Amino acid sequence: MHNQSDIRRLFPSDDGNAAQRNQMLELIEQIVSGVDELKDPDSVFLKGDKERGPLFYKELADVSRIPHNGSPLGEVNKELLSLLHAHPYHTKYFLTNILPMASTPGILGMLAAFMVNGNNLWDVYGPAGAEAEVKVVAMMSDLVGYKTAESGGYTTWGGQGAIFTGLRLAINKASSTAATSGVPQNLYAFCSEAAHYSLYKSMEATGLGSDNLVKIRTNEDSSMDMNDLKAKMEQVIAKGGIPIYVVATTGTTDAMGIDSLDEVYRLTERLALEHGINRPHIHADSALGGFFAFFNNYDFANNPLGIEGEALAALKTIQAKMIHLNKADSLCFDFQKLGQTPYSTSLFLVKNASDLKLLDLDPDETPYVGHRGYGQYHTSYTLECSRMGSSISIYSALLAFGIEGYQKLLAQFVEVNVSFRKALELEIPEAVIVNPLNPGIITLFRLYSDGKNGYPKEYAGACSYEEVDRENKLNEILFEILGRDRSEMFFGDTKKHLYVPTTDAKRIALYASKLFVISPYTQVSDVHSIVHYLKGKIEETYSEYNRMNKREFSYEEIYT
Ligand SMILES: *Cc1c(COP(=O)(O)O)cnc(C)c1O
């Protein structure tokens, strides 16, 4: 029989007593050791069976109801652990995408935040979050070369939230009436064809509409083509439109292409001057790649960390582009990506904190919080109202890793990738690397039906749409085979690497498989087994392709 005092046992204590603390620690121990029991370093999934058939979610919805009586916490924990069965896990063969393991300091930071459960909306309710947020905004501002006395920022809902907020700023900079009377329809935003779809979605959500999003062609290294940007901005202006927002991706999610912020800045300044308009707001979508700014002050000449030569050169090339991050009016660090913290810990930064005033609410509109004689930190400019104190996790990771810790981790990722590329070229020459100009932690590779390197011809526009499409289908078979066997090694893929022109005057994107180095447990010494595994899957792909084509041929023979 439950009595009222029992219900308190579901909470941490209010007096720090040992009995409740020990209960809490035992429950945490149960989770942590429960996960450990599920681990297998040679698999990309935790142990346990999970049959996710076509009716899986429907059946869950059919039977899931709130229990009338609560269960003991140890029993609840067992249920939680069974959720984790067969979950992807970031072992050495986890090579799929920007899906990192949460580091121990990242997790501990979350735990610290949860223990007080402050609301980061207002420092009166969440002082720890406010303090950590101001600290991490200053730390990251300093890293990229923003002036810490002028910059601002806050944690938000993803790299996508950062792009959205950048657009809100751009709209409000361009129009003093947008906030009250709605968004004028002659405002335009620009990003490259290789940019994340976040801006597309933001155009819809702000009411500007995705027709007002202009996509800029990319160069072979997946960076924005500056001539195309210039031409398209001039076209917009000539038709009476106003360019208000340019998203420069500094590290594309597929190929690690890096737009030149320096050039975007100079071009937009010049065009604004020429046409008597305001320079568009520039957002650096540095969600993924911005972390390479940790090398901004690395002594490349003396290489104190002893980074391998080619990896060192790769890091230097990337860093030379990241040095221009401070040209952007706003940017983002997705700490849940290369910052090694749990979801969601994205940090949005603005060069001039005063920009945020454009988004702020009138004090009359915030009757519950802020703008009082007490409290000095109220984030009424965020799209969220209540906010988690995720800055505490970021703070924890920054303290624990330090600049050097991040340098070591990123250098390891790059070393593995360099080694993978070499081994791939040597042992599987038919897997052609199609982002050779992008050093970093991602390799895209593509097969050709004749086993030769068809990429230069494709890139030059010397293939028909149908020819490229046929090669895409071959690559799709490899996607399927790698996907089917992903419990052994988990690779990624993309259907949108580089749009190439075709002989029949169309444009088509290339399909490519992807190796994304993201686990701290992937070592250079693992590259051999990764390439060996791939070789088998690629052989299987060719035989499947040949089998399918023969069958298609005889089908046509019968019916024509
Ligand atoms: C991941 C990513 C995004 C989206 O970030 P979320 O945190 O998933 O919202 C946007 N842009 C780039 C370049 C990214 O890599």
The ligand as a Gaussian input file, in Angstrom:
#p B3LYP/6-31G(d) Opt

LIG

0 1
 C       24.064000      18.750000     -38.702000
 C       24.081000      19.942000     -39.509000
 C       22.996000      20.826000     -39.496000
 C       21.762000      20.552000     -38.695000
 O       22.069000      20.542000     -37.338000
 P       21.088000      19.884000     -36.262000
 O       21.855000      20.017000     -35.003000
 O       20.859000      18.487000     -36.687000
 O       19.841000      20.698000     -36.280000
 C       23.086000      21.963000     -40.260000
 N       24.172000      22.205000     -41.007000
 C       25.239000      21.375000     -41.052000
 C       26.415000      21.711000     -41.903000
 C       25.220000      20.213000     -40.309000
 O       26.268000      19.374000     -40.363000

